Amino acid sequence: MTSRIWVRLFMTTLLIGGITSAIVGFIINWNDYVHYFTEFRIINILSALFWFILWGFLYSVVSQMGFFAYLTVHRFGLGIFKSVSLWNGVQAVLTLFVLFDLVYLRYETFAKSGDSLLPYVGLAVLLLIPALVIAWYKAKQTNREAFIPALFFMIVVTVIEWFPVLRVNESSWIYLMLFSLLACNAYQILILHKLNMQSQQHRQSRQSSENKITKSPKKLSKKTVH
């Protein structure tokens, strides 16, 4: 891709992360900030908004690092396994493994005696449902073989990016980062094929213009000879 396309991807993803974090931040912490709105404390509202947007920018950068890392891993996977179906099978197994660990390891680490397993399963389901929707839409936009890679990215890569907050196990931060990462990751995986097409068209147009430039001196030289 051209540098202009990468810059546009970076800025758009940054904006998505900031907006998502601001909206989700106020929603999940509404009890802490509701008096700012009822009392029309504009300065406090703006400062809280600015704080959430900064966190959204940070989550966006983490998301983009994970996205670029996945593109590299995906290329390595295709090169190692020499088969799209085999590499997709490996990604499907890894996705199931990560979902299981997201429930089991967190339950073993944080659950107290008598705690229910349902909240831990619910968090995994909260990740799985949008991931399935995004993967289905990605496959609809491109081809069926794109379903598993998109699902892998939306689940495995998101969990890796999400891991620092999962270790802390603070519910407000868990949901704030989760929704920000999901929004940024969804945008990046859905826009990828369009950016590749734009990059390819730009490359072709540049090559055609270069060919015209190289051919034009030859035509001029023939005219001067005659």
N, C-alpha and C positions, 0 to 999 in steps of 0.2 A: 504494500500500500504506500501511497505517497505521504509525505510528511503533513500535507494539508489535511488529508483524510484522518490521519492519526490525531492531529490537533483537534479537529472537530469532534472526533469520538471522545477524546479526553474531556473536552469542555462540556459536552452534552451529558456525559456520565457524571461529571462533577456536579452539574446542575441538578440532575435527577437525585443524586445522593443527598444534596443539601435540602431540596424540597421535601423529599420523603422523610428524612430525619426530623425536619421541623414539624411536619404534620403529625407523625407518629409520636414524637416526643411530647407534644402537648396533649395528645389523646391519652397515652398511657400514664402520664403524670398530671392529669387534669385536676385532681384533688389538691395538688401542690400549687397550681397556678390559677385556679378558678377565681381566687380573690383579686388577682391582678386585673382580670377582665371586669368583674363586678364593681371594682373601685376605680376603674379607668386609669390604672397606673401604667401609662404608656411606656415610660422609661424601663420599667421592670419587664414589660412584655417584650420590648425590643431587645433587651439584653438577653432574655431567655431564648428568644428567637435566634439571635446571633450565635448563642452558645450551641443550640441544636444544629444550626447550619454548619458550624465548624466541625462538629462531630460527623455530620453527613459527608462533608468534604473528605474527612479522614477515612471514613468507611468506603467512600468512592475510590480513593487511591488504593486501598487494600483490595477492593474488587477488581480494579484494573490490573494490578499486579498478578492476582490470581488468574485473570483472563489470559494475559500474555503467557503466563507459565503453562496454562492448560494447552494453549495453541502449540507450544513447544513439545509438551508431553504427548499431545495427540499425533504430531508428526513422527516422533520417535516410536510411538506405539504402532503406527501404520508401517514404519520401516522395519521394526523388529518382527512383527507377526505376519507381514506380507499379505494380509487378508483383512478386508474391512469387516467381514462377518466374525472372524476370530477375535479381532481387536474389540469389536462391539460386545462379544460374549465376555471377554475379560472385564470390560467396563461395567457390564451388567452385574457380574459377580461382586466386583468391588463396591458398587452402589448398594447392593443388598447388605454387604458386610458393614459398611459405614452406617446405614440406617439401624442395623441391629446394635452396633456399638453405641450409637447415639442414645439409645434407650437403656441398654444393659449397663454400660460403664457409668453413665450418669446416675442411674438408680443405685448401683453398688457404691458409688462414691458419696452421694449426697443424701440418699434416703435414710431416714431414721426408722427405728423399729416401729412397725405398724403402719408405715406410710404406704399409700396406694401407688401402684405402678401406672395408673391412668394418666397423671399429669406428664410423666416422662414419655409415654406413648403419644399423648396429645401433641407435644412439642414436635415429635418426629412427623406426625401426620400434618401438622401446620407447615412443615417444610416440604413434605411429599406432594401435597395436593397442588400448590402452585407450580412445583417442578414438573409434575405430569402435564399440567395445562400448557406450560411453556414448551415442553418437549413435543407435545402433540401439535401445537401451532407451528413450531419450527419444522417438523416433518411435513406438515401441510404446505408450508411455504416452499420447501425444497424437495426432499424425497424421504422415503420411509427409513432409509439407513441413517438419517440424521437424528432419529428419535433417541436412541441410546446415548450417543455422545452428548446431546443436549441435556438429557436426564442426568447423566454422570456429572456434567459441569454444574448443573443447578443444585445437585445434592452433595456430591463429594467435595467439589471445590468450595462450595459455600460453607460446608462444615469446617473445612481447613481454615478458611478465612475467619470463621466465627469462633474458632477454638479459644482464643484468649479470653473472650467474655464467658464462654461456657465453663471455663475453669473457675471463674469468680462466682458463677451461679447466682447473680443478682438479676431478678426477673425483669426489672425495667430496662436494664442494659441489654439483656438477652433479646428482648423483643425489639428494642430500638435498632440494634445492629442487624438482627435478622431481616426485618422488613427493608432496611436500607440496602443490604446486600442483595436481597432478592430482586429489588427494583433495578439496581445497577447491573446485576448479572443477567437478568432477563433482557434488558435493553441491549446489552452487548452481544449476547448469543443470537438474538433475533435480527440484529442489524448487520451481523458479520457478512452474510452472503451478499447483501446489497452493497456493502463497502468493497467487497472483493470485485463485484461487477463494475463498480465505478472506477476502481483502480485499473482493472483490465481495459476498460474503454479509454481511460486516460492514457495508458501505455500504448494502446493501438493507435490512438490519434497522434501521439507524439512520434511514434515510429513512422507513420505515414507522412507527417510533415517533414521529418528528417530525410525520408526517401525522396520527397519532392525537391528538397534543397540540393541533395546530391545529384539528382538527375538534371536539374536546370542548367548547370555549367556545361554539360555535355551537349545539350541542345544549342547553346549559344556558340560553342566552338564549331559545330557543324555549319551553322549559318555563316560564320566568318570565313570558313574555307570556301564555300560556294560563292 
